[in-house]
């Protein structure tokens, strides 16, 4: 049975699973690592002046955690720079916030090259390689340059924008070429898949062959929608377990017959949350009598009038 090699920007601390601490990616991959033996490769989260050229490997039974440290320059150019100041806003249609730097882009390519060289020595001929997210788009191309012919998949966890939006980013055509070095590319929605396919056809003259499969430059890749969900059964079981909790009891009593939906998300500008908070702050400045309680407008007309006064 082939091993599963997972590559992500950050690797969860090897003891996190023992303590019940896990991020979204770790939860999503939990069952995959129950079915496969393998390794998880990526950045340890540590920044040191002179990282070791050899990764730190922690054996956790079915999974070996393979951890790479970074220099301050690598973190600045690869992570804070191109990945988060250029790619992230562009992928979220916030082109006006995208900040491209040639040095950052070179750092992004450099870290992917370094990861590729180290990882390439660990991959066995039959391994399945699964790369995650926008930090590592060039990784398959780096592995191919080393002669690896393994099946390599990529999952893009954030939106893939329309070709016209992606095209505003310098280096976007090179990223599309790198996409073609993956055998399979997964995205969250059908719109994301359509955007990526259109970009490959427009920029690389990719030719559709079979359903979801495109050929370009002698390479072939499949682009499909694989939306990530949750284990509904586990959540239902957890909700049904009796857990005496005063706050929970008060919340349930206060809801009555109404339904409560809870969402957990990052507080970043791509969600529009910071702008909403700023708008609410301006509202409280303009109408201090509303401080201390949630304002309730009696009509849409009043709400519109209040919004208009805030713009003035």
QUISULDA-V121101 format. One record per residue. RES is the residue in three letters. OMEGA is omega in radians with two decimals (* if undefined). NEAR is the number of other C-alpha atoms within 8 Angstrom. D_CENTER is the distance of its C-alpha to the mean C-alpha in Angstrom with 2 decimals. Layout:
RES/OMEGA/NEAR/D_CENTER  RES/OMEGA/NEAR/D_CENTER
This chain:
UNK/-3.11/3/28.46  UNK/3.04/8/25.64  UNK/3.03/11/23.26  UNK/3.12/13/19.50  UNK/3.14/13/17.73  UNK/3.12/12/14.07  UNK/3.09/11/12.36  UNK/3.13/13/9.32  UNK/3.09/10/9.24  UNK/3.04/8/10.71  UNK/3.13/13/13.08  UNK/3.11/9/14.37  UNK/-3.07/6/18.00  UNK/3.14/8/20.22  UNK/-3.10/6/22.34  UNK/-3.13/10/19.64  UNK/3.14/8/20.30  UNK/-3.10/6/23.98  UNK/-3.13/6/23.63  UNK/3.14/6/21.53  UNK/-3.11/7/18.62  UNK/3.05/10/15.13  UNK/-3.08/7/11.59  UNK/-3.13/6/9.63  UNK/3.14/7/8.62  UNK/3.12/9/12.23  UNK/-3.11/8/13.71  UNK/-3.08/9/12.23  UNK/-3.06/8/13.67  UNK/-3.10/8/16.83  UNK/3.12/7/18.92  UNK/-3.13/8/17.93  UNK/3.00/12/19.32  UNK/-3.11/8/22.31  UNK/-3.07/6/23.21  UNK/2.87/11/22.65  UNK/3.13/11/23.73  UNK/3.12/12/21.42  UNK/3.14/12/19.56  UNK/-3.00/13/16.20  UNK/3.04/14/15.82  UNK/-3.11/13/14.00  UNK/3.14/13/14.60  UNK/-3.01/11/16.79  UNK/-3.13/8/16.04  UNK/3.07/7/19.65  UNK/-3.10/10/21.07  UNK/-3.07/9/24.57  UNK/-3.11/7/27.11  UNK/-3.13/5/27.75  UNK/3.04/10/25.25  UNK/3.09/6/26.86  UNK/3.12/4/26.43  UNK/-3.14/6/26.15  UNK/3.01/10/23.22  UNK/-3.09/8/23.96  UNK/3.13/8/24.00  UNK/-3.12/8/24.22  UNK/3.10/8/25.64  UNK/3.09/8/24.60  UNK/-3.09/5/26.55  UNK/-3.03/10/24.55  UNK/2.95/11/21.71  UNK/3.06/12/22.14  UNK/-3.09/14/19.62  UNK/-2.92/12/19.74  UNK/3.08/12/18.95  UNK/3.02/12/19.09  UNK/3.13/13/20.08  UNK/2.98/14/19.67  UNK/3.06/11/22.25  UNK/-3.14/9/22.04  UNK/3.10/7/22.05  UNK/-3.13/12/19.14  UNK/-3.10/12/16.98  UNK/-3.04/10/18.35  UNK/-3.08/15/18.03  UNK/-2.99/16/14.96  UNK/-3.14/12/12.64  UNK/-3.05/10/14.33  UNK/-3.00/15/15.82  UNK/-3.07/17/14.41  UNK/-3.00/13/10.65  UNK/3.11/10/10.82  UNK/-3.13/13/14.23  UNK/-3.09/14/14.25  UNK/-3.05/12/11.16  UNK/3.14/11/9.17  UNK/3.14/14/12.43  UNK/3.13/15/13.46  UNK/3.14/12/10.59  UNK/3.07/11/11.42  UNK/3.11/8/15.10  UNK/-3.04/10/16.13  UNK/-3.13/9/18.03  UNK/3.14/4/20.58  UNK/-3.12/9/18.26  UNK/-3.09/12/17.02  UNK/-3.09/7/18.86  UNK/3.04/12/19.38  UNK/3.13/8/21.33  UNK/3.11/6/22.75  UNK/3.12/7/22.77  UNK/-3.13/13/19.07  UNK/3.09/13/18.41  UNK/3.09/9/20.87  UNK/3.08/12/19.26  UNK/3.11/15/15.87  UNK/-3.11/10/17.98  UNK/-3.12/8/20.07  UNK/3.09/10/17.50  UNK/3.11/12/16.20  UNK/3.11/10/19.91  UNK/3.09/8/20.66  UNK/-3.11/10/18.03  UNK/-3.12/12/19.45  UNK/-3.12/11/22.99  UNK/-3.11/10/22.55  UNK/-3.10/9/20.53  UNK/-3.14/10/22.98  UNK/-3.08/6/25.80  UNK/-3.05/6/24.33  UNK/3.08/8/23.53  UNK/-3.03/5/26.42  UNK/-3.08/7/27.61  UNK/-3.11/7/26.61  UNK/2.96/12/23.16  UNK/-3.08/11/20.24  UNK/-3.08/12/17.22  UNK/-3.07/12/13.68  UNK/-3.07/13/11.00  UNK/2.82/14/7.25  UNK/-2.88/13/4.79  UNK/3.11/11/6.50  UNK/-2.91/10/8.31  UNK/-3.14/11/10.32  UNK/-3.11/11/11.47  UNK/-2.96/11/15.06  UNK/-3.13/13/15.26  UNK/3.12/13/17.00  UNK/3.12/10/19.47  UNK/3.12/12/20.33  UNK/3.11/12/21.00  UNK/3.13/10/23.11  UNK/3.11/7/25.12  UNK/3.08/8/26.06  UNK/-3.14/6/27.43  UNK/3.14/9/25.02  UNK/-3.12/6/25.49  UNK/2.96/9/23.27  UNK/-3.11/9/21.17  UNK/3.09/12/17.61  UNK/3.14/12/14.76  UNK/3.02/13/11.26  UNK/-3.10/11/8.47  UNK/-2.99/13/6.24  UNK/-3.13/9/3.81  UNK/-3.12/10/5.07  UNK/2.94/10/8.84  UNK/-2.99/12/10.91  UNK/3.08/13/13.91  UNK/-3.10/10/17.56  UNK/-3.13/11/19.22  UNK/3.13/6/21.28  UNK/3.13/11/18.41  UNK/-3.10/11/16.57  UNK/3.10/9/20.09  UNK/-3.08/8/20.55  UNK/3.06/11/18.39  UNK/-3.13/7/20.60  UNK/-3.07/6/19.50  UNK/3.12/10/17.67  UNK/3.08/10/20.33  UNK/3.10/7/19.81  UNK/3.10/10/16.10  UNK/3.06/12/17.38  UNK/3.14/9/19.98  UNK/3.10/13/17.52  UNK/-3.11/11/15.78  UNK/3.09/11/19.29  UNK/3.02/12/19.41  UNK/3.06/14/17.15  UNK/-3.11/11/19.27  UNK/3.10/11/16.75  UNK/3.13/14/13.61  UNK/3.09/13/11.88  UNK/-3.00/18/10.27  UNK/-3.04/14/10.35  UNK/3.08/9/13.65  UNK/3.10/9/16.86  UNK/3.08/6/16.70  UNK/3.14/14/13.50  UNK/3.13/15/15.41  UNK/3.11/8/18.51  UNK/-3.12/12/17.09  UNK/3.12/13/15.94  UNK/-3.13/10/19.28  UNK/3.12/9/21.24  UNK/3.12/12/19.77  UNK/3.13/11/20.69  UNK/-3.08/10/24.10  UNK/-3.03/9/24.82  UNK/-3.08/9/23.78  UNK/-3.07/12/24.57  UNK/3.11/8/27.17  UNK/-3.09/12/25.39  UNK/3.08/8/27.67  UNK/3.13/9/26.74  UNK/3.05/8/28.50  UNK/3.13/6/27.75  UNK/3.09/5/25.60  UNK/-3.09/9/22.00  UNK/3.12/11/23.13  UNK/3.07/14/23.68  UNK/3.07/12/25.76  UNK/3.08/11/25.77  UNK/3.13/6/27.61  UNK/3.13/5/28.68  UNK/-3.11/8/25.22  UNK/3.09/11/23.88  UNK/3.11/13/20.45  UNK/3.13/10/19.53  UNK/-3.09/14/16.90  UNK/3.09/11/16.46  UNK/3.07/11/14.83  UNK/-3.06/8/13.77  UNK/3.10/7/12.63  UNK/3.10/6/11.45  UNK/3.12/4/14.24  UNK/3.06/4/16.10  UNK/-3.06/6/19.33  UNK/-3.10/6/21.73  UNK/3.13/6/24.70  UNK/3.14/7/23.51  UNK/3.13/8/22.88  UNK/3.13/8/26.29  UNK/3.14/8/28.00  UNK/-3.13/7/26.63  UNK/-3.09/7/27.76  UNK/-3.12/6/31.14  UNK/3.13/6/31.91  UNK/3.11/5/34.52  UNK/-3.14/4/33.35  UNK/-3.10/6/35.84  UNK/-3.05/6/34.05  UNK/-3.11/6/35.90  UNK/3.12/6/33.00  UNK/3.14/8/31.77  UNK/3.12/9/35.36  UNK/3.14/8/35.84  UNK/-3.14/8/32.71  UNK/3.14/8/33.84  UNK/-3.12/7/37.34  UNK/-3.12/6/36.26  UNK/-3.07/9/34.27  UNK/-3.13/6/37.30  UNK/-3.11/4/36.62  UNK/3.11/5/33.47  UNK/3.11/5/29.96  UNK/3.09/5/27.16  UNK/-3.12/4/23.49  UNK/3.08/4/21.08  UNK/3.11/4/17.46  UNK/-3.09/4/15.11  UNK/3.08/4/12.50  UNK/3.07/5/11.55  UNK/3.10/7/14.50  UNK/-2.99/8/13.25  UNK/-3.11/8/14.96  UNK/3.11/8/12.56  UNK/-3.10/8/13.85  UNK/-3.03/8/17.36  UNK/-3.11/10/18.12  UNK/3.10/10/19.55  UNK/3.13/8/21.76  UNK/3.13/8/22.97  UNK/3.10/8/23.88  UNK/3.12/8/25.71  UNK/3.14/8/27.51  UNK/3.09/8/28.61  UNK/3.10/8/29.82  UNK/3.11/9/31.85  UNK/-3.12/9/33.24  UNK/3.08/11/34.47  UNK/-3.11/7/36.03  UNK/-3.08/7/37.84  UNK/-3.04/8/38.92  UNK/3.13/7/39.35  UNK/-3.11/5/41.28  UNK/-3.12/9/38.06  UNK/3.09/8/36.73  UNK/3.06/4/36.54  UNK/-3.12/5/35.85  UNK/3.13/6/33.65  UNK/3.11/5/35.38  UNK/3.13/4/36.52  UNK/-3.07/7/37.78  UNK/-3.11/6/40.65  UNK/3.08/6/39.81  UNK/-3.14/7/37.45  UNK/3.11/6/40.10  UNK/3.12/9/39.99  UNK/3.14/10/36.23  UNK/3.14/8/36.44  UNK/3.12/8/39.29  UNK/3.12/8/37.43  UNK/-3.14/8/34.40  UNK/3.14/8/36.87  UNK/3.11/7/38.59  UNK/-3.13/9/35.38  UNK/3.13/5/34.76  UNK/*/4/38.26
